[in-house]
Amino acid sequence: METPPLSADQIRAQMRGIRRDLRANVNDMVTNASQIFDWRNYVRSFPWSSVAVAAVLGYILVPRRMKVVAYDKATLENFLRENQLVAAPPPEKPANTVWGTLLPVLGGAAVRIGASYAINLGVKLLSQMNQTPGPVSGPAPATARPAPLKVR
């Protein structure tokens, strides 16, 4: 059995219905997609599972504590003797001198003075560039009209 052909008005009505349904379907898809990628939605829906996942991730990501082992002096000396290692004493620090104390202070002051000078110079240059130029002296532009002559 063959269906009768549709009239133009019926086709237009069907197209309007399809467009209306299409808009609603697209809006539903956008809402669903935003809910899928929103982690807060999962926390609201599955609070205990979220806590469990966070605990497992925290356990995996946080490094373990390092075990600190302190040996006594006799054990260390025995270890060095057995392995024929020589333990050198730590290097001595140089004595505090006047130059050793003043040099970092003077260097820091010099850097601050140089930075202040550079900033002031930059501010001066910017202010000169932003000043509006005054009237320009010189010949009138070629497009200007000459003043009318007065006749006596």
Secondary structure, DSSP 8 states (H G I E B T S, - for coil): -------HHHHHHHHHHHHHHHHHHHHHHHHHHHHHT-HHHHHHH-HHHHHHHHHHHHHHHS----------HHHHHHHHHHHT-------------HHHHHHHHHHHHHHHHHHHHHHHHHHHHHHHHHS------SS--TTS--------
